[in-house]
Amino acid sequence: MTRPVALITGASRGIGAAVARALAPTHDLLLGGRDLTALTTLANELPGARPWPVELTDTEALEAAVFMVDRLDVLVHSAGIAELGPLASASAETWRRTLEINVVAVADLTRLVLPKLRESAGDVVLINSGAGLQANPGWGVYAASKFALRAFGDALRAEEPKIRVTSVHPGRTATDMQRDVRAQEGAEYEPENYIDPASVADAVKTAVLAGPDAHVTQVVVRSRPRAQ
């Protein structure tokens, strides 16, 4: 018997890498991302894992990479970007870049692998954000992309009843992306006050390993205040 296969985008770091480590005991892994060196390092750490380097916004490259996927049981969308600032100064390019990576690439990859996911009655996990539930000042472009991602998940769940679709909404998480966000906010990066990526990965694992009678549709993960 071969093990189920999980494809994880954004697997070179942060939540994506943590999800890879969480699923490695039960799944063979395709580690998606652009940093081949980081993907190879992680793959060497995890038996049954191999790099799957591709630029998600390059349609031809994505189609070629998907063509090489023989089986797929789990698709975890973890790749994403966050560019902050007031809507008054958000350029059309910022809007296009954010939506292209956070929404369009997700939709396109999902479309391309849908036949494999239907065959396996598989899982799609969307790493969303607290910003996908509430938009705050300075977060308008990013929040709009995450609201759109949540709508995509809702529609996919309704249209593809054989596939389980889970939206995961973490709060601030101790990742390189959060470091960049805090720099954009002009604030300190304080990882001890944020969620450990492994905790988000545990939520993903719970959804993926749920029994066949269960469908975890949405998970909200918030940081817990540290004891003083």
C-alpha positions, 0 to 999 in steps of 0.5 A: 500500500502506498501512503496518501500524498499531500502537496503543500505550497509555501513549504519552504518556511513558516506555516507551510514547513510546519504543516509538512512536518506535521503530515510527514508521519502519515503522508508522502509529501510534495513540497511546493515553493520557489526556494529549491535549496530550502525545499531540498533541505526540508525534504532531506529531513522528512522521509517520503518528501520531495521538492516540488519547485514551481512559480505558482503564477506561471501558468505553463510551469504550473501545468507542467508541474501538475502533469507530473503528479500521479496521485493527490490526497491532500492539497494545502495552500500555504503560500501567500503575501501581505503588503500593508498600507492604507487603501488611499495609497494602494496601487493597482499593482499592489492589488494585482500582485496580492490577488494573483498570489493569494487568490488566483494562484490558489484557484488555478492550482486547485482547478488543475488537480481537481481530477486527482482530488475527486479520485481520492475524495481528498482534502483542500486546506486553505491557510487563510488569516484572521484578516479573512474574518475581519478587515482592519485599517491598513490591512484592506488589500490583504483582507480583501484577498483573504475574504476572497479566499474564504469565498473560494473555499465556500464555493468549492465546498458546495460544488465538490461534495466529494472533497473536504475543504477547510479554511484555517484562520490563524492570528499572528504567527511566529514566521518570517512573514510576520517579521515582514509584517511587523516591519511594515507596521514599524513595530517590534517582532515579538515571536514569544507573543505569537502562535507557534507555526506548529500549533497551526499545523496541528489544526491542519493535521486534525482536519486532514486526519478527521474520520470519513464521517467528519468535515472540518470546514473552518478553524480559527486559531488565536494566540493565548496570553502567556502566563506572567 
